[in-house]
Amino acid sequence: MPITGVEATSQGSAEGQPIVASVNEAMVALKIGRAKIYEHLNSGELESYLEGTSRRILWRSIYSYIERQLQAEAKRRGHGG
């Protein structure tokens, strides 16, 4: 079951998991480069905010992005709508 919105926020803090990731952490998690991360940020695919001069990306948006990618792949293969 996908984690969304408030669930991700409360689950993250309840389990001691971080709610936000740095750009570097997101790069490692998604196994993509910095330019691609910023492409996703600029397009709105990933949610983020600035904390001082540091960009913080919400883990829930990373999980949502992965879910959308999986759904698109399933649709491409004809296994879902």
PAZAPA-4460 file (N, C-alpha, C; in steps of 0.05 Angstrom, whole numbers, plus 32768, in hexadecimal, padded with zeros to 4 digits):
% residues 81
    n_x    n_y    n_z   ca_x   ca_y   ca_z    c_x    c_y    c_z   seq   type   mol
   8011   7FE9   8000   8000   8000   8000   8012   8019   8000     1      M     A
   800D   802C   7FED   801E   8043   7FEC   801A   8056   8004     2      P     A
   802F   8063   800C   802E   8076   8022   802A   8092   8016     3      I     A
   8016   80A0   8020   8010   80BB   8015   800C   80CF   802B     4      T     A
   800F   80E8   8024   8008   80FF   8034   800E   80FD   8052     5      G     A
   7FFA   80FF   8062   7FFD   8100   807F   8008   80E5   8089     6      V     A
   8001   80CF   807C   800B   80B5   8084   8029   80B5   8084     7      E     A
   8035   80BF   806F   8052   80BF   806C   805F   80D1   8082     8      A     A
   8052   80E7   8087   805D   80FA   809C   805C   80ED   80B7     9      T     A
   8044   80E2   80BE   8042   80D6   80D9   8051   80BC   80DB    10      S     A
   8052   80AC   80C6   8061   8093   80C6   807F   8099   80C9    11      Q     A
   8088   80AC   80BA   80A5   80B3   80BB   80AD   80BB   80D7    12      G     A
   809E   80CC   80E4   80A6   80D5   80FE   80A1   80C0   8113    13      S     A
   808C   80B0   8110   8085   809C   8124   809A   8085   8124    14      A     A
   80A4   807F   810D   80B8   8069   810B   80D4   8073   810E    15      E     A
   80D8   808D   8113   80F2   8098   8116   8100   809C   80FB    16      G     A
   80F2   809A   80E6   80FD   809E   80CB   80FB   80BC   80C4    17      Q     A
   810E   80C6   80B5   810D   80E2   80AD   80F6   80E8   809B    18      P     A
   80EB   8100   809C   80D5   8108   808B   80E0   8114   8071    19      I     A
   80F8   811F   8073   8104   812C   805C   8120   8120   8056    20      V     A
   8128   8124   803C   8142   811A   8033   8151   8132   8027    21      A     A
   816B   8131   8029   817C   8144   801A   817C   813D   7FFD    22      S     A
   8185   814F   7FEC   8188   8149   7FD0   819A   8130   7FCC    23      V     A
   81B0   812F   7FDB   81C2   8118   7FD8   81B5   80FE   7FE0    24      N     A
   81A5   80FE   7FF6   8197   80E6   7FFF   8182   80DD   7FEA    25      E     A
   8174   80F1   7FDE   8161   80EA   7FC9   816F   80DF   7FB0    26      A     A
   8186   80EA   7FAA   8196   80DF   7F93   819D   80C2   7F97    27      M     A
   81A6   80BC   7FB0   81AD   80A0   7FB6   8195   808E   7FB6    28      V     A
   817F   8097   7FC2   8167   8087   7FC4   815B   8081   7FA8    29      A     A
   815B   8094   7F97   814F   8090   7F7C   8164   8087   7F67    30      L     A
   817D   8087   7F70   8193   807F   7F5E   8193   8090   7F44    31      K     A
   8191   80AA   7F47   8192   80BD   7F31   81A4   80D4   7F39    32      I     A
   81AC   80E3   7F25   81BF   80F9   7F29   81B1   8113   7F33    33      G     A
   81C2   8126   7F3A   81B9   813F   7F45   81A7   814E   7F30    34      R     A
   81AF   814E   7F17   81A0   815C   7F02   8184   8151   7F00    35      A     A
   8182   8137   7F01   8168   8129   7EFF   8156   8130   7F18    36      K     A
   8163   8130   7F2F   8154   8138   7F48   8148   8153   7F44    37      I     A
   8158   8167   7F3C   814F   8182   7F38   813A   8184   7F22    38      Y     A
   813C   8173   7F0E   8128   8172   7EF8   810D   816A   7F05    39      E     A
   810D   8156   7F16   80F5   814D   7F23   80EA   8162   7F37    40      H     A
   80FC   8170   7F44   80F4   8185   7F57   80E7   819C   7F47    41      L     A
   80F4   81A4   7F31   80EA   81BB   7F22   80CF   81B5   7F14    42      N     A
   80CB   819B   7F0D   80B2   8193   7F00   809B   818F   7F15    43      S     A
   80A2   818E   7F2E   808E   8189   7F43   808A   816C   7F4A    44      G     A
   8099   815A   7F3D   8097   813E   7F43   80A0   8137   7F5F    45      E     A
   80B3   8146   7F69   80BC   8143   7F85   80B7   815D   7F94    46      L     A
   80AD   815A   7FAC   80A8   8172   7FBD   80C0   8178   7FCE    47      E     A
   80C5   8192   7FD1   80DC   819A   7FE1   80D9   81B6   7FEC    48      S     A
   80EB   81BD   7FFE   80EC   81D8   8008   8108   81DE   8010    49      Y     A
   810E   81F8   8014   8129   8200   801D   8129   8203   803B    50      L     A
   813D   81F8   8047   8143   81FB   8064   815E   820A   8064    51      E     A
   815C   8224   8067   8175   8234   8064   817D   8233   8047    52      G     A
   8195   8228   8042   819E   8224   8026   819D   8207   801D    53      T     A
   8191   81F6   802F   8190   81DA   8029   8174   81D2   801E    54      S     A
   8174   81C4   8008   815B   81BA   7FFC   8153   81A0   800B    55      R     A
   813A   819F   8014   812F   8187   8022   8118   817C   8011    56      R     A
   811A   8162   800B   8106   8154   7FFA   80F6   8142   800C    57      I     A
   80DB   8143   800A   80CA   8133   801B   80CC   8116   8011    58      L     A
   80D1   8104   8025   80D2   80E7   801E   80B7   80DE   8012    59      W     A
   80A1   80E9   801C   8087   80E0   8011   8085   80E7   7FF3    60      R     A
   8092   80FD   7FEA   8091   8103   7FCE   80A4   80F0   7FBE    61      S     A
   80B9   80E7   7FCB   80CB   80D3   7FBE   80BB   80B9   7FBA    62      I     A
   80AD   80B0   7FD0   809D   8097   7FCE   8087   809A   7FB9    63      Y     A
   807A   80B2   7FB9   8065   80B6   7FA5   806F   80B6   7F89    64      S     A
   8087   80C1   7F85   8094   80C1   7F6B   8098   80A4   7F62    65      Y     A
   80A3   8093   7F74   80A8   8077   7F6D   808E   8069   7F66    66      I     A
   8079   806E   7F76   805E   8062   7F70   8054   806A   7F55    67      E     A
   8057   8084   7F4E   804F   808D   7F33   805F   807F   7F1D    68      R     A
   8079   807C   7F22   8089   806E   7F0E   8081   8051   7F0A    69      Q     A
   807B   8044   7F21   8072   8028   7F1F   8057   8026   7F11    70      L     A
   8045   8038   7F17   802B   8038   7F09   802E   803D   7EEB    71      Q     A
   803F   804F   7EE4   8044   8055   7EC7   8050   803D   7EBA    72      A     A
   8062   802F   7EC7   806E   8017   7EBC   805A   8001   7EB9    73      E     A
   8049   7FFD   7ECD   8034   7FE9   7ECB   8021   7FEF   7EB4    74      A     A
   801A   8008   7EB1   8008   8010   7E9B   8015   800B   7E80    75      K     A
   802F   8012   7E7F   803E   800E   7E66   803F   7FF1   7E5E    76      R     A
   8041   7FE0   7E72   8041   7FC3   7E6D   8025   7FB7   7E6A    77      R     A
   8011   7FC8   7E6F   7FF5   7FBE   7E6C   7FEB   7FAF   7E84    78      G     A
   7FF7   7FB5   7E9C   7FEF   7FA7   7EB4   7FE0   7FB9   7EC8    79      H     A
   7FD3   7FCC   7EBF   7FC4   7FDD   7ED2   7FBA   7FF6   7EC5    80      G     A
   7FA9   8004   7ED3   7F9D   801B   7EC7   7FA2   8032   7ED7    81      G     A
***
